[in-house]
Structures are given as structure tokens and as C-alpha cells.
Amino acid sequence: MRATQTPAHERRNKLIAEAARALRKSERWLRDWLKQHPSDHRGEPFYRLAGRTKLFTDRDIDRIRESLPCPLRLSRRKLGESAKLRMRSSAAPSGGQGAGELKYDEIESAILRRQDLLAEFNHLEQKARLRTLGKLERLGVLPADDDLCL
């Protein structure tokens, strides 16, 4: 092996699981990200296809990493109470509430309503699954335990 060559194990193509691991993300995240960003800013795809298998080189993984957005200096989760108060006062309408202006309390209550609706949906979905299981049990056509997804 010459000094300028990279070892064979570093040159080989990586599967999506290995590429996701290199990015410290899940396979699902990487698949979803690639659906939204199939190529870089020059139009070069982030992977090669071998049939339906996506193959990544180290260079492809580096280009994906470079295409990721930079994190914000201050994330919303880290906002202190004083910042929330500033948001509340700055979001207050000056004269009349313009289109697109929402108060912090309104945003917070909308988020809570959404969480309540999701919880209710999950509860109803679980009840429907249990009803279906009961029907299958009465018919004597119950699938194996490891096939059940509750």
C-alpha cells in the first residue's frame, strides 16, 4: 500500500445504517432527510443506488454533514423566564393585532390543545385495536403473540 492510498476498509461503501451511525442519527431520520434533500447545492446526489440499496462514501457523508443547518445560538427550549416575558410583551399588538401576530399564551394554549388531541387519538386507536383483538379471539383466529402490535 502506497502512502497516499487510504486503507480498503475506509474506501468501501457504507450502507444507510452505517452512514446514519457516522452522523449520529437514526436510519429513519436519515431516510426522511434524504427524501427532502436528495442532492447537494450543486445537484450531486448524496448517495449511489445499487438496486434499491443506497450506498454512501465517506465523502458523501461529509457532504451531508456540511449540508445540515447550523444550530441556533439560543434554542427555544433554553429560553429563560425573562426571555419569555420579552416575547410576551413584544408579541402584544400595537394598536390592533395584525395578521400573523400571536401572543405567547395563545401559542402555548394551541400547543396544549394539539397535545390533548394527539393523546385522545392515541387512546381511540388503542381501543380500536383491542376491539379487533376481541373479535379475532371470539372467532378463534387469534394471531401468534409475537405478531401482535399493541
Residue, then its C-alpha position, 0 to 999 in steps of 0.5 A: m500500500r502506497a502512502t497516499q492510498t487510504p486503507a480498503h476498509e475506509r474506501r468501501n461503501k457504507l450502507i444507510a445504517e452505517a452512514a446514519r451511525a457516522l452522523r449520529k442519527s437514526e436510519r429513519w431520520l436519515r431516510d426522511w432527510l434524504k427524501q427532502h434533500p436528495s442532492d447537494h447545492r450543486g445537484e450531486p446526489f448524496y448517495r449511489l443506488a445499487g438496486r434499491t440499496k443506497l450506498f454512501t462514501d465517506r465523502d458523501i457523508d461529509r457532504i451531508r454533514e456540511s449540508l445540515p443547518c447550523p444550530l441556533r445560538l439560543s434554542r427555544r427550549k433554553l429560553g429563560e423566564s425573562a426571555k419569555l416575558r420579552m416575547r410576551s410583551s413584544a408579541a402584544p399588538s400595537g394598536g390592533q393585532g395584525a395578521g400573523e401576530l400571536k401572543y405567547d399564551e395563545i401559542e402555548s394554549a394551541i400547543l396544549r390543545r394539539q397535545d390533548l388531541l394527539a393523546e385522545f387519538n392515541h387512546l381511540e386507536q388503542k381501543a380500536r385495536l383491542r376491539t379487533l383483538g376481541k373479535l379475532e379471539r371470539l372467532g378463534v383466529l387469534p394471531a401468534d403473540d409475537d405478531l401482535c402490535l399493541 
